[in-house]
Amino acid sequence: MKLTFLGANHEVTGSCTLLEAAGQRYLIDCGMEQGKDVYEHQPIPVAPGEIDGVLATHAHIDHTGLLPLLVRNGFRGRIYATRPTAELCSIMLRDSAHIQEFEAEWKNRKGQRSGAEPVEPMYTIQDAEAAIALFRGYDYNKEIELAPGIVIRFVDVGHLLGSSSIEIWVTENGDIGNLDQPIIKIPTYLKDADYVFMESTYGDRSHGPRPDYVAGWRRSCSAPSTAAAMWSSRALQWAAPRNCSTSSAR
């Protein structure tokens, strides 16, 4: 088995790791780099059409934001994720594509006055919808055979709705959540592994004072026309049948 770290190496955002095992190739996350570009990410060393699948740890754009571009360039495999991650990505990838199209249109309007070359969006809403169609959602703690000799399962890590560690022969971990957060369950700790891979976003730094998540959420819900209200509504719909707590942490 071989792991190649392509993104979020030496810096935060743009998570992407290539797993090669049992004659198969899988990406673990395919995220968009956000903020200042300190270290240049490595290109994926194989053609997108030669990748058998993608394992998505969670829905944040720095872990999934380049999936539409991957599909645009020829990827046709499955994208494996938890059910909530698949549902959230159906919103977030469309929204990301809308931003790409809007910014390209704005640059082209501005560039017409100076005779600049037209700008193409990184990807379009059609690319995002094509990527969304490749998602397959699974429950936590269910063993999934990707191919003969490769079995995975998603384990809840309490980072956001649907976030997971992915157990294979070793563990490739996304972001690990904090304790006692509303709605989000506490992380499930793995008890046995040969190797564990995880990000170290905070290093040896403290998170600082705990914010009042519920008060902030209520403020968002008070503006029904905002995107935040839409997220809150969807979160409640998802949490209710799963007996997740929506009250503040004790």
Contacts in CASP RR format, 6 or more apart in sequence:
PFRMAT RR
TARGET T0000
AUTHOR 0000-0000-0000
METHOD contacts of the structure
MODEL  1
MKLTFLGANHEVTGSCTLLEAAGQRYLIDCGMEQGKDVYEHQPIPVAPGE
IDGVLATHAHIDHTGLLPLLVRNGFRGRIYATRPTAELCSIMLRDSAHIQ
EFEAEWKNRKGQRSGAEPVEPMYTIQDAEAAIALFRGYDYNKEIELAPGI
VIRFVDVGHLLGSSSIEIWVTENGDIGNLDQPIIKIPTYLKDADYVFMES
TYGDRSHGPRPDYVAGWRRSCSAPSTAAAMWSSRALQWAAPRNCSTSSAR
1 19 0 8 1.000
1 20 0 8 1.000
1 21 0 8 1.000
1 169 0 8 1.000
1 170 0 8 1.000
2 18 0 8 1.000
2 19 0 8 1.000
2 20 0 8 1.000
2 21 0 8 1.000
3 17 0 8 1.000
3 18 0 8 1.000
3 19 0 8 1.000
3 20 0 8 1.000
3 170 0 8 1.000
3 172 0 8 1.000
3 197 0 8 1.000
4 17 0 8 1.000
4 18 0 8 1.000
4 20 0 8 1.000
4 42 0 8 1.000
4 45 0 8 1.000
5 17 0 8 1.000
5 42 0 8 1.000
6 16 0 8 1.000
6 17 0 8 1.000
6 18 0 8 1.000
6 41 0 8 1.000
6 42 0 8 1.000
6 43 0 8 1.000
6 44 0 8 1.000
7 14 0 8 1.000
7 15 0 8 1.000
7 16 0 8 1.000
7 17 0 8 1.000
7 31 0 8 1.000
7 33 0 8 1.000
7 41 0 8 1.000
7 42 0 8 1.000
8 14 0 8 1.000
8 15 0 8 1.000
8 16 0 8 1.000
8 62 0 8 1.000
8 199 0 8 1.000
9 39 0 8 1.000
9 41 0 8 1.000
9 42 0 8 1.000
10 38 0 8 1.000
10 39 0 8 1.000
11 38 0 8 1.000
11 39 0 8 1.000
12 62 0 8 1.000
12 199 0 8 1.000
12 201 0 8 1.000
13 31 0 8 1.000
13 32 0 8 1.000
13 33 0 8 1.000
13 34 0 8 1.000
13 35 0 8 1.000
13 62 0 8 1.000
14 29 0 8 1.000
14 31 0 8 1.000
14 32 0 8 1.000
14 33 0 8 1.000
14 34 0 8 1.000
14 41 0 8 1.000
14 62 0 8 1.000
14 63 0 8 1.000
14 66 0 8 1.000
15 28 0 8 1.000
15 29 0 8 1.000
15 31 0 8 1.000
15 57 0 8 1.000
15 62 0 8 1.000
15 63 0 8 1.000
15 174 0 8 1.000
15 199 0 8 1.000
16 27 0 8 1.000
16 28 0 8 1.000
16 29 0 8 1.000
16 30 0 8 1.000
16 31 0 8 1.000
16 41 0 8 1.000
16 44 0 8 1.000
16 66 0 8 1.000
17 27 0 8 1.000
17 28 0 8 1.000
17 29 0 8 1.000
17 172 0 8 1.000
17 197 0 8 1.000
18 25 0 8 1.000
18 26 0 8 1.000
18 27 0 8 1.000
18 28 0 8 1.000
18 44 0 8 1.000
18 45 0 8 1.000
18 46 0 8 1.000
19 25 0 8 1.000
19 26 0 8 1.000
19 27 0 8 1.000
19 28 0 8 1.000
19 55 0 8 1.000
19 168 0 8 1.000
19 172 0 8 1.000
21 149 0 8 1.000
21 150 0 8 1.000
21 168 0 8 1.000
21 169 0 8 1.000
22 147 0 8 1.000
22 148 0 8 1.000
22 149 0 8 1.000
22 150 0 8 1.000
23 147 0 8 1.000
24 52 0 8 1.000
24 146 0 8 1.000
24 147 0 8 1.000
24 150 0 8 1.000
25 46 0 8 1.000
25 50 0 8 1.000
25 51 0 8 1.000
25 52 0 8 1.000
25 53 0 8 1.000
26 51 0 8 1.000
26 52 0 8 1.000
26 53 0 8 1.000
26 54 0 8 1.000
26 55 0 8 1.000
26 146 0 8 1.000
26 150 0 8 1.000
27 44 0 8 1.000
27 51 0 8 1.000
27 53 0 8 1.000
27 54 0 8 1.000
27 55 0 8 1.000
27 70 0 8 1.000
28 54 0 8 1.000
28 55 0 8 1.000
28 57 0 8 1.000
28 166 0 8 1.000
28 172 0 8 1.000
29 54 0 8 1.000
29 55 0 8 1.000
29 56 0 8 1.000
29 57 0 8 1.000
29 63 0 8 1.000
29 64 0 8 1.000
29 174 0 8 1.000
30 54 0 8 1.000
30 56 0 8 1.000
30 63 0 8 1.000
30 64 0 8 1.000
30 65 0 8 1.000
30 66 0 8 1.000
30 67 0 8 1.000
30 70 0 8 1.000
31 61 0 8 1.000
31 62 0 8 1.000
31 63 0 8 1.000
31 64 0 8 1.000
31 65 0 8 1.000
31 66 0 8 1.000
31 67 0 8 1.000
32 61 0 8 1.000
32 62 0 8 1.000
32 65 0 8 1.000
32 66 0 8 1.000
32 96 0 8 1.000
33 41 0 8 1.000
33 62 0 8 1.000
34 61 0 8 1.000
34 62 0 8 1.000
44 51 0 8 1.000
47 73 0 8 1.000
47 74 0 8 1.000
48 70 0 8 1.000
48 71 0 8 1.000
48 73 0 8 1.000
48 74 0 8 1.000
48 75 0 8 1.000
49 73 0 8 1.000
49 74 0 8 1.000
49 75 0 8 1.000
49 76 0 8 1.000
49 77 0 8 1.000
51 70 0 8 1.000
51 75 0 8 1.000
51 77 0 8 1.000
52 77 0 8 1.000
52 146 0 8 1.000
52 147 0 8 1.000
53 75 0 8 1.000
53 77 0 8 1.000
53 78 0 8 1.000
53 79 0 8 1.000
53 80 0 8 1.000
53 146 0 8 1.000
54 67 0 8 1.000
54 70 0 8 1.000
54 75 0 8 1.000
54 77 0 8 1.000
54 78 0 8 1.000
54 79 0 8 1.000
54 80 0 8 1.000
55 80 0 8 1.000
55 81 0 8 1.000
55 152 0 8 1.000
55 166 0 8 1.000
55 172 0 8 1.000
56 63 0 8 1.000
56 64 0 8 1.000
56 67 0 8 1.000
56 79 0 8 1.000
56 80 0 8 1.000
56 81 0 8 1.000
56 85 0 8 1.000
56 89 0 8 1.000
56 135 0 8 1.000
57 63 0 8 1.000
57 85 0 8 1.000
57 163 0 8 1.000
57 164 0 8 1.000
57 165 0 8 1.000
57 166 0 8 1.000
57 172 0 8 1.000
57 173 0 8 1.000
57 174 0 8 1.000
57 175 0 8 1.000
58 64 0 8 1.000
58 85 0 8 1.000
58 159 0 8 1.000
58 160 0 8 1.000
58 162 0 8 1.000
58 163 0 8 1.000
58 164 0 8 1.000
58 174 0 8 1.000
58 175 0 8 1.000
59 81 0 8 1.000
59 84 0 8 1.000
59 85 0 8 1.000
59 88 0 8 1.000
59 89 0 8 1.000
59 92 0 8 1.000
59 160 0 8 1.000
59 161 0 8 1.000
59 162 0 8 1.000
59 163 0 8 1.000
60 92 0 8 1.000
60 160 0 8 1.000
60 175 0 8 1.000
61 92 0 8 1.000
61 96 0 8 1.000
63 174 0 8 1.000
63 175 0 8 1.000
64 89 0 8 1.000
64 92 0 8 1.000
64 93 0 8 1.000
65 92 0 8 1.000
65 93 0 8 1.000
65 96 0 8 1.000
67 79 0 8 1.000
67 89 0 8 1.000
67 93 0 8 1.000
67 131 0 8 1.000
68 93 0 8 1.000
68 96 0 8 1.000
68 97 0 8 1.000
68 123 0 8 1.000
68 124 0 8 1.000
68 127 0 8 1.000
68 128 0 8 1.000
68 130 0 8 1.000
68 131 0 8 1.000
69 122 0 8 1.000
69 123 0 8 1.000
69 127 0 8 1.000
70 131 0 8 1.000
71 127 0 8 1.000
71 130 0 8 1.000
71 131 0 8 1.000
71 134 0 8 1.000
72 123 0 8 1.000
72 124 0 8 1.000
72 127 0 8 1.000
72 130 0 8 1.000
75 134 0 8 1.000
76 134 0 8 1.000
77 134 0 8 1.000
78 134 0 8 1.000
78 135 0 8 1.000
78 136 0 8 1.000
79 86 0 8 1.000
79 131 0 8 1.000
79 134 0 8 1.000
79 135 0 8 1.000
79 136 0 8 1.000
80 136 0 8 1.000
80 137 0 8 1.000
80 138 0 8 1.000
80 144 0 8 1.000
80 146 0 8 1.000
80 152 0 8 1.000
81 89 0 8 1.000
81 135 0 8 1.000
81 136 0 8 1.000
81 137 0 8 1.000
81 138 0 8 1.000
81 154 0 8 1.000
81 162 0 8 1.000
81 164 0 8 1.000
82 137 0 8 1.000
82 138 0 8 1.000
82 139 0 8 1.000
82 140 0 8 1.000
82 154 0 8 1.000
82 162 0 8 1.000
82 163 0 8 1.000
82 164 0 8 1.000
83 137 0 8 1.000
83 138 0 8 1.000
83 139 0 8 1.000
83 162 0 8 1.000
84 161 0 8 1.000
84 162 0 8 1.000
84 238 0 8 1.000
85 137 0 8 1.000
85 161 0 8 1.000
85 162 0 8 1.000
85 163 0 8 1.000
85 164 0 8 1.000
86 135 0 8 1.000
86 136 0 8 1.000
86 137 0 8 1.000
87 234 0 8 1.000
87 238 0 8 1.000
88 161 0 8 1.000
88 162 0 8 1.000
89 131 0 8 1.000
89 132 0 8 1.000
89 135 0 8 1.000
90 132 0 8 1.000
90 135 0 8 1.000
91 231 0 8 1.000
91 234 0 8 1.000
93 128 0 8 1.000
93 131 0 8 1.000
93 132 0 8 1.000
94 125 0 8 1.000
94 128 0 8 1.000
94 129 0 8 1.000
94 132 0 8 1.000
95 227 0 8 1.000
96 128 0 8 1.000
97 121 0 8 1.000
97 123 0 8 1.000
97 124 0 8 1.000
97 125 0 8 1.000
97 127 0 8 1.000
97 128 0 8 1.000
98 125 0 8 1.000
100 121 0 8 1.000
100 122 0 8 1.000
100 123 0 8 1.000
100 124 0 8 1.000
101 121 0 8 1.000
101 124 0 8 1.000
101 125 0 8 1.000
103 121 0 8 1.000
104 119 0 8 1.000
104 120 0 8 1.000
104 121 0 8 1.000
107 116 0 8 1.000
107 119 0 8 1.000
108 118 0 8 1.000
108 119 0 8 1.000
110 116 0 8 1.000
138 144 0 8 1.000
138 154 0 8 1.000
139 154 0 8 1.000
140 153 0 8 1.000
140 154 0 8 1.000
140 155 0 8 1.000
140 156 0 8 1.000
140 164 0 8 1.000
141 153 0 8 1.000
141 154 0 8 1.000
141 155 0 8 1.000
142 153 0 8 1.000
142 154 0 8 1.000
143 151 0 8 1.000
143 152 0 8 1.000
143 153 0 8 1.000
144 151 0 8 1.000
144 152 0 8 1.000
144 153 0 8 1.000
145 151 0 8 1.000
146 152 0 8 1.000
150 168 0 8 1.000
151 168 0 8 1.000
152 166 0 8 1.000
152 167 0 8 1.000
152 168 0 8 1.000
153 166 0 8 1.000
153 167 0 8 1.000
154 164 0 8 1.000
154 165 0 8 1.000
154 166 0 8 1.000
154 167 0 8 1.000
155 164 0 8 1.000
155 165 0 8 1.000
155 166 0 8 1.000
155 167 0 8 1.000
155 188 0 8 1.000
155 190 0 8 1.000
156 162 0 8 1.000
156 163 0 8 1.000
156 164 0 8 1.000
156 185 0 8 1.000
156 187 0 8 1.000
156 188 0 8 1.000
157 163 0 8 1.000
157 164 0 8 1.000
157 165 0 8 1.000
157 173 0 8 1.000
157 174 0 8 1.000
157 175 0 8 1.000
157 176 0 8 1.000
157 177 0 8 1.000
157 187 0 8 1.000
157 188 0 8 1.000
158 176 0 8 1.000
158 177 0 8 1.000
158 181 0 8 1.000
158 184 0 8 1.000
158 185 0 8 1.000
158 186 0 8 1.000
158 187 0 8 1.000
159 174 0 8 1.000
159 175 0 8 1.000
159 176 0 8 1.000
159 177 0 8 1.000
159 184 0 8 1.000
159 187 0 8 1.000
160 184 0 8 1.000
161 183 0 8 1.000
161 184 0 8 1.000
161 235 0 8 1.000
161 238 0 8 1.000
161 239 0 8 1.000
163 174 0 8 1.000
163 175 0 8 1.000
163 177 0 8 1.000
164 174 0 8 1.000
165 171 0 8 1.000
165 172 0 8 1.000
165 173 0 8 1.000
165 174 0 8 1.000
165 176 0 8 1.000
165 188 0 8 1.000
165 190 0 8 1.000
166 172 0 8 1.000
166 173 0 8 1.000
167 190 0 8 1.000
167 193 0 8 1.000
169 194 0 8 1.000
170 193 0 8 1.000
170 194 0 8 1.000
170 195 0 8 1.000
170 196 0 8 1.000
170 197 0 8 1.000
171 190 0 8 1.000
171 193 0 8 1.000
171 195 0 8 1.000
171 196 0 8 1.000
171 197 0 8 1.000
171 198 0 8 1.000
172 197 0 8 1.000
173 196 0 8 1.000
173 197 0 8 1.000
173 198 0 8 1.000
173 199 0 8 1.000
174 198 0 8 1.000
174 199 0 8 1.000
175 199 0 8 1.000
175 201 0 8 1.000
176 187 0 8 1.000
176 198 0 8 1.000
177 184 0 8 1.000
177 187 0 8 1.000
178 207 0 8 1.000
179 186 0 8 1.000
179 187 0 8 1.000
180 186 0 8 1.000
180 249 0 8 1.000
180 250 0 8 1.000
181 213 0 8 1.000
181 249 0 8 1.000
182 213 0 8 1.000
182 214 0 8 1.000
182 217 0 8 1.000
182 245 0 8 1.000
182 246 0 8 1.000
182 247 0 8 1.000
182 248 0 8 1.000
182 249 0 8 1.000
183 235 0 8 1.000
183 239 0 8 1.000
183 244 0 8 1.000
183 245 0 8 1.000
183 246 0 8 1.000
184 244 0 8 1.000
185 244 0 8 1.000
190 196 0 8 1.000
212 248 0 8 1.000
213 248 0 8 1.000
213 249 0 8 1.000
214 246 0 8 1.000
214 247 0 8 1.000
214 248 0 8 1.000
217 232 0 8 1.000
220 226 0 8 1.000
220 228 0 8 1.000
220 229 0 8 1.000
220 231 0 8 1.000
220 232 0 8 1.000
221 228 0 8 1.000
221 229 0 8 1.000
221 232 0 8 1.000
223 229 0 8 1.000
236 246 0 8 1.000
239 246 0 8 1.000
END
